Amino acid sequence: MTTTVGTLPRPVTPTAVTPAALSPLPEPPSLGSILGRLVASLLVAVVIPGLVFYLALVASGITAAVLLALAWTYGAIVWRWATKRPMSGLLALTVTIMTAKTIFTLATGNTFVYFFQPVVSDAAVGALFLASLATARPVVARLAPDFYPMHPEVAARPRIRRLFWHLTLMWSVVILLKGAVTLWLLTSQSMVSFVLLKNVAMISLTVTAVAVTIGAAFHVARRESLLAVA
């Protein structure tokens, strides 16, 4: 008599679980905390350095202005390090650009070149934003953790990825426009008037772009249930 032996079941290979998959999503932050982080980042990296530069320029001249504005940004970095806070991507970008501008200005003594450099840097940064659209993480995706606790699972969602892509495109256009406005003002205004008008124009452009960014981000965040329920 022949005995039929059943086929032994194959061993089940356990599925690898990444640490990101194991870690739970953090509690969604409130609207107030998100706006607080946004305002703080813009104040530290954009508004205050510009104000320090203008006041020092009027009071003491270009050398004091560039050094004091740069000292503020490095002081902000040291403070974040001393308080064990993560590095702000926006602050790091500001420090990099200001350091290059300051070194070149002090080395050459050419104030026109100092004010012309934002045109070049805006063109370079705008091109960087555009080029990052072809990568898995556009620039806005890299800056987003400054304003929202970005979990890897959240960043990988299709709506979030589309949001980052479109905002990166928008900001590339804004940055290139800032460079064009700076060039026009530089060739048509006195130095003091240029600094004042440039700050007003840049703040207006930035505030408008920030408002669009906030509106688009909150629209997507509501659809993705990423805001704390009041």
C-alpha positions as CSV (number, residue, x, y, z in Angstrom):
1,M,0.0,0.0,0.0
2,T,1.4,3.4,-1.0
3,T,1.3,6.2,1.5
4,T,0.9,9.7,0.2
5,V,3.0,12.2,2.0
6,G,1.6,15.7,2.0
7,T,3.8,18.6,0.9
8,L,5.3,20.3,3.9
9,P,4.4,24.0,4.2
10,R,7.1,26.5,3.3
11,P,8.4,28.5,6.2
12,V,7.1,32.0,6.4
13,T,9.7,34.6,6.0
14,P,9.0,37.4,8.5
15,T,8.5,40.8,6.9
16,A,11.1,43.3,7.7
17,V,9.8,46.2,9.8
18,T,11.6,49.5,9.6
19,P,11.9,51.7,12.6
20,A,9.8,54.3,10.9
21,A,6.9,51.9,10.5
22,L,7.2,50.9,14.1
23,S,7.2,54.4,15.5
24,P,3.7,55.9,16.0
25,L,2.7,59.1,14.3
26,P,3.0,62.1,16.6
27,E,0.0,64.0,17.9
28,P,-1.1,66.5,15.3
29,P,0.0,70.0,16.3
30,S,-2.4,72.8,16.8
31,L,-2.8,75.7,14.3
32,G,-1.3,78.1,16.9
33,S,1.8,76.0,17.3
34,I,2.4,75.8,13.6
35,L,1.9,79.5,13.1
36,G,4.2,80.1,16.0
37,R,7.0,78.0,14.5
38,L,6.5,79.8,11.1
39,V,6.7,83.3,12.6
40,A,9.7,82.4,14.7
41,S,11.6,81.0,11.7
42,L,10.9,84.0,9.5
43,L,11.7,86.5,12.2
44,V,15.1,84.8,13.1
45,A,16.2,84.1,9.5
46,V,14.7,86.9,7.5
47,V,13.1,89.8,9.2
48,I,15.6,90.6,12.1
49,P,18.8,90.2,10.0
50,G,17.3,92.6,7.4
51,L,16.3,95.1,10.2
52,V,19.7,94.9,11.8
53,F,21.4,95.5,8.5
54,Y,19.3,98.6,7.6
55,L,19.7,100.2,11.1
56,A,23.4,99.6,11.1
57,L,23.8,100.9,7.5
58,V,22.0,104.2,8.4
59,A,23.9,104.6,11.7
60,S,27.5,103.3,10.9
61,G,27.9,102.3,7.2
62,I,28.1,99.2,5.2
63,T,30.9,97.4,7.1
64,A,29.1,97.6,10.4
65,A,25.9,96.6,8.7
66,V,27.2,93.4,7.1
67,L,29.1,92.3,10.2
68,L,26.2,92.9,12.6
69,A,23.7,91.1,10.4
70,L,26.0,88.2,10.0
71,A,26.7,88.2,13.7
72,W,23.0,87.9,14.4
73,T,22.6,84.8,12.2
74,Y,25.6,83.0,13.7
75,G,24.4,84.0,17.2
76,A,21.0,82.3,16.3
77,I,22.9,79.1,15.2
78,V,24.9,79.1,18.4
79,W,21.7,79.5,20.5
80,R,20.0,76.6,18.7
81,W,23.1,74.5,19.3
82,A,23.3,75.5,23.0
83,T,19.7,74.8,23.6
84,K,19.9,71.4,21.7
85,R,17.4,72.5,19.1
86,P,17.6,71.0,15.5
87,M,19.2,73.2,12.9
88,S,16.7,75.3,10.9
89,G,17.0,74.7,7.2
90,L,15.9,78.3,6.5
91,L,18.5,79.7,8.9
92,A,21.2,77.5,7.4
93,L,20.4,78.8,3.9
94,T,20.4,82.4,5.2
95,V,23.8,82.0,6.9
96,T,25.4,80.4,3.8
97,I,24.3,83.2,1.5
98,M,25.2,86.0,4.0
99,T,28.6,84.5,4.8
100,A,29.6,84.4,1.1
101,K,28.3,88.0,0.5
102,T,30.1,89.4,3.6
103,I,33.5,87.7,2.8
104,F,33.4,89.0,-0.8
105,T,32.4,92.5,0.3
106,L,35.1,92.9,3.0
107,A,37.7,91.4,0.6
108,T,36.9,93.7,-2.3
109,G,35.5,96.8,-0.5
110,N,33.0,97.0,-3.3
111,T,29.6,97.9,-1.9
112,F,27.9,97.7,-5.3
113,V,29.0,94.1,-5.6
114,Y,27.5,93.3,-2.1
115,F,24.1,94.6,-3.2
116,F,24.4,92.9,-6.6
117,Q,25.2,89.5,-5.1
118,P,21.5,88.9,-4.1
119,V,20.7,89.0,-7.8
120,V,23.2,86.2,-8.4
121,S,22.3,84.2,-5.3
122,D,18.6,84.5,-6.0
123,A,19.2,83.2,-9.5
124,A,21.3,80.3,-8.1
125,V,18.8,79.5,-5.3
126,G,15.9,79.7,-7.7
127,A,17.7,77.3,-10.1
128,L,18.3,75.0,-7.1
129,F,14.6,75.0,-6.3
130,L,13.7,74.2,-9.9
131,A,16.4,71.4,-10.2
132,S,15.1,69.8,-7.0
133,L,11.7,69.2,-8.6
134,A,13.4,66.3,-10.4
135,T,14.4,64.7,-7.2
136,A,12.5,62.6,-4.6
137,R,12.7,65.4,-2.1
138,P,12.2,69.0,-3.5
139,V,13.6,71.8,-1.4
140,V,10.3,72.6,0.3
141,A,10.2,69.0,1.6
142,R,13.6,69.5,3.2
143,L,12.5,72.8,4.8
144,A,9.1,71.5,6.0
145,P,10.4,70.1,9.3
146,D,11.2,73.7,10.4
147,F,7.5,74.3,10.6
148,Y,5.8,71.0,11.1
149,P,6.9,67.7,12.9
150,M,7.3,65.7,9.7
151,H,7.0,62.0,10.1
152,P,8.4,59.9,7.2
153,E,4.9,58.3,6.7
154,V,3.3,61.7,6.4
155,A,6.0,63.0,4.0
156,A,5.4,59.9,1.7
157,R,1.7,60.5,1.3
158,P,0.7,61.4,-2.3
159,R,-1.1,64.7,-1.4
160,I,1.9,65.8,0.7
161,R,4.3,65.0,-2.0
162,R,2.3,67.0,-4.6
163,L,2.0,69.9,-2.1
164,F,5.8,70.0,-1.7
165,W,6.3,69.8,-5.5
166,H,4.0,72.7,-6.3
167,L,5.2,74.9,-3.4
168,T,8.8,74.3,-4.5
169,L,7.8,75.5,-8.0
170,M,6.0,78.5,-6.6
171,W,8.9,79.5,-4.4
172,S,11.4,79.2,-7.3
173,V,9.4,81.7,-9.3
174,V,9.2,84.0,-6.2
175,I,12.9,83.9,-5.6
176,L,13.7,84.6,-9.3
177,L,11.3,87.5,-9.2
178,K,13.0,88.9,-6.1
179,G,16.3,88.8,-8.0
180,A,14.8,90.7,-10.9
181,V,13.2,93.4,-8.6
182,T,16.5,93.7,-6.7
183,L,18.4,94.3,-10.0
184,W,15.9,97.0,-11.1
185,L,16.0,98.8,-7.8
186,L,19.8,98.6,-7.6
187,T,20.2,100.3,-11.0
188,S,17.6,103.0,-10.4
189,Q,17.9,104.1,-6.7
190,S,20.4,105.6,-4.2
191,M,22.0,103.1,-1.7
192,V,19.8,104.1,1.3
193,S,16.7,104.2,-0.8
194,F,17.6,100.9,-2.4
195,V,17.9,99.2,1.0
196,L,14.7,100.6,2.2
197,L,12.6,99.9,-0.9
198,K,14.2,96.5,-1.4
199,N,13.3,95.4,2.2
200,V,9.7,96.6,1.6
201,A,9.5,94.8,-1.7
202,M,11.1,91.6,-0.5
203,I,8.9,91.5,2.6
204,S,5.8,92.1,0.5
205,L,6.7,89.3,-1.9
206,T,7.6,87.0,0.9
207,V,4.5,87.7,3.0
208,T,2.3,87.0,-0.1
209,A,4.1,83.8,-0.9
210,V,4.0,82.7,2.8
211,A,0.2,83.4,2.8
212,V,-0.3,81.2,-0.3
213,T,1.9,78.5,1.3
214,I,0.0,78.5,4.5
215,G,-3.4,78.4,2.7
216,A,-2.3,75.4,0.5
217,A,-0.7,73.6,3.4
218,F,-3.7,73.9,5.7
219,H,-6.0,72.8,2.9
220,V,-4.0,69.6,2.5
221,A,-3.4,69.2,6.2
222,R,-7.2,69.2,6.8
223,R,-7.8,66.6,4.2
224,E,-5.0,64.4,5.6
225,S,-6.2,64.9,9.3
226,L,-2.9,66.5,10.3
227,L,-4.2,69.3,12.4
228,A,-5.2,68.9,16.0
229,V,-9.0,69.0,16.6
230,A,-9.9,72.0,18.8
